[in-house]
Amino acid sequence: MTLSVRLAETAQDDLFELGIWIAAGADKDTARHYVARIEEACHQLADYPRRGSPRDDIMDGLRSIAFGRRATIFYRIEPTEIVIVHILHSGRAIESAFPE
């Protein structure tokens, strides 16, 4: 059974901030393209949700998968959906996204 994929508000905020940061350093088209590729990678998790690495050290049930060399997608597998919790650029500290 293929699960649906939902971006939590925190992940949506992460993508928005990432898009702004890329647009400032490059341009809006580059930012849109990069964000779209990340969103596509998130939705591909529906077919193979367990391919990410377990990250129970951060939060029970959390998994992560790298996107390129610069971003990490953090997600949870729930009974009916995959919830994308955060999408962090390599420059952002994990601790700030997952406070205890």
C-alpha positions in Angstrom: 0.0 0.0 0.0 1.4 3.4 -1.0 1.1 6.0 1.7 0.3 9.6 1.2 2.9 12.3 1.9 2.2 15.4 3.9 4.5 18.3 4.7 4.1 19.5 8.3 4.0 23.2 8.7 7.6 23.1 10.0 8.7 21.5 6.8 6.7 24.0 4.7 8.4 26.8 6.6 11.8 25.2 6.0 11.2 25.1 2.3 10.0 28.7 2.2 13.1 29.9 4.1 15.4 27.8 1.9 13.8 29.2 -1.3 14.4 32.8 0.0 18.0 32.0 0.8 18.7 30.4 -2.6 16.9 33.2 -4.4 19.1 35.8 -2.6 22.3 34.0 -3.6 21.2 32.9 -7.1 17.8 33.8 -8.6 14.1 33.0 -8.2 14.0 30.4 -10.9 16.9 28.5 -9.4 15.2 28.6 -6.0 11.9 27.4 -7.4 13.5 24.6 -9.3 15.5 23.4 -6.2 12.4 23.5 -3.9 10.4 21.6 -6.5 13.1 18.9 -6.6 13.0 18.6 -2.8 9.2 18.3 -2.9 9.5 15.6 -5.5 12.0 13.7 -3.4 9.6 13.9 -0.4 6.7 12.5 -2.5 8.9 9.6 -3.7 9.1 8.5 -0.1 5.6 7.2 -0.6 6.9 4.3 -2.6 9.9 3.4 -0.4 9.3 5.0 3.0 11.9 2.9 4.9 14.8 3.8 2.7 15.8 6.6 5.0 18.0 6.1 8.1 16.4 5.7 11.5 17.0 8.8 13.7 15.6 7.7 17.0 18.6 9.5 18.6 16.7 12.8 17.8 13.1 11.7 18.1 11.3 8.3 18.3 10.2 7.1 14.9 12.1 9.8 13.0 13.9 8.9 9.8 16.1 11.0 7.5 17.3 10.9 4.0 19.9 13.1 2.3 18.9 15.3 -0.6 21.9 16.0 -2.7 24.8 17.1 -0.6 23.2 20.1 1.0 19.9 19.2 2.5 18.3 16.5 4.7 14.7 15.5 4.8 13.4 14.3 8.2 10.2 12.4 8.3 8.0 10.0 10.3 6.1 7.0 8.9 2.5 7.0 10.3 -0.2 4.4 9.7 -1.8 6.2 6.8 0.8 8.8 5.7 4.4 9.9 5.7 4.8 13.2 7.5 7.8 15.4 6.5 8.8 17.0 9.7 11.7 19.2 8.6 13.9 19.9 5.6 17.2 21.3 6.7 20.0 22.8 4.7 23.4 21.6 5.7 24.1 25.0 7.3 21.3 24.7 9.8 21.9 23.0 13.2 19.7 20.0 13.8 19.5 20.9 17.5 17.7 24.1 16.6 15.0 22.2 14.6 14.5 19.5 17.2 14.6 21.0 20.6 14.2 18.6 23.5 
